[in-house]
Structure formats: C-alpha cells, structure tokens
Amino acid sequence: DLTMSQSFYRCGEWRRVRDQVIVRDNGCDLGIPDRQLYDHIIIHHMNPVTREDLINKNRFLMDPEYLICVSKNTHNAIHYGDESLLISTQMIERRPNDTCPWKISK
C-alpha cells in the first residue's frame, strides 16, 4: 500500500492539483488567513483515502473541494485527535462551496 500511495503522490496530475490547492488557500493552514505556512505544506484529504480509492482512482482524490492545506501539527491533530497540537485561534465554520468563492450565495 505504501508503494501505491507513493506513486500517487508523485504523479504529475497530483502535483498540479496540489499546487492549485496551495494557491487557492494562499498557503495558509486550513485555508485560514493569517495562518501562513512557511515550511512544508501538507495537502490533506478531508475524506480518508483507502487502498480501493487508489486502485479505482476515485475522483475525490483529485477534487480540490475535498483537499485543504495544513501544517504537520494540524495534520497530526486531525489524524491522532490531539487538539493540543493546534494553534489556538477561532476556527472558521466550513460552508458548502466555500472553496469556490464564485459559487457562494451572499
């Protein structure tokens, strides 16, 4: 499974989507303004990725609506449930289409 996921994260299509998500989120942790990431940016899949998703090339794997920029600490907090790793700040509630500003109804 490790080899399969490594080849996925090295493919050109993933790299293009990854860059698109970083630009969309302005390189900010969880896409929150003023939480700029200056070192390694992790692109987190909001839906857990399974072996079957990789085998079947599930479309959500490359869909920016299901991806977000995070720091290593935020990523670990998400996966291990350790809130102490998070920077204390008021979290912004996610809304449908909030990653597509042109789709948000006012």
N, C-alpha and C positions, 0 to 999 in steps of 0.2 A: 504493500500500500504506500510506503514511503517513496518508492521509486515512481509510482504512478502520480502522486501529488507533486513530487519534484519536477517531473516533466511538464505537468500542467502549469506550474508557476514559472516555468522557463519559456513557455511558448510565446510567440510574438503577439497573438491576439490578447493574451492575459496582460502583457506589458502595456499594450495600447489602452486597455480598459483601466488598468491600474493608474496610468498617467492621467486619464480622463477624470477619475475619481479624486485624485490629488488636486487637480486644478479646480474641480467643482467645489471641494471642501476647503479651498485655499490653504491646503496643508495644515489644517487645524484638527486637533484631537476631537473626535466625534463631530467634526464639522462645526464646532462652536467657535465663533470669532474670539480673538484674543487668547486662544489656546494653541498658538502656533507651535508646530513640531519642528525642531531644528536638527534632529538626528534621524535615525531610522524611522520611516513611516510604514506602519503595517496596514494593509488593506484587509479589513475584517469582513467576512461573510456573515451577514446577520442571520441567515439560515444555516444550521450545521451542515457541513459537507460530508456526504457519505461516499464510500467506495463506489456504490451504484451510481451516484450522481456523476462521478468522474468517468466511469465506464460509459454511461449513457449520454455524456456531455449535456447534462441538464442545463437548460437555457438560463436559469437563475445564476449559474456560476459566473457568467459574464455580464449580467444585467446590473448596471450601476445603482438601480433602485434598491438592490439587496446588499450593497457594499458601502463601507464607510472607513475613513481614515481614523486610525487610533495609534496611540503610543504603546510601547511594550507594556508599561504598567497598566494602562487601560485594558489592553488585550488580556493580560493575566487576570485582572479583576473580573472581566466578563467570563473567562473560562473557568476560573477557580473560585468565583464568588467572594473574593476578598475586597470589600469596599475600601479598606484602609489604603489600598494602592492608588485610589483615585484622588485627583486634586480636588479639594473641597471648593465647589462652586455650584451655583444653582443650575441644575440641568434644564435644558430646553425640551419641552414635550414634543415628540415627533408627531407629524400630521401626514395624512395621505398626500402624495406628490410634493412633499417639502424639499425634495432634491431636484425638482423641476419647477423653478420659480414661475415659468410661463403658464403652468397648469394650476397654480394656487388661486382659488377664488377668494377675493377680498371680502 
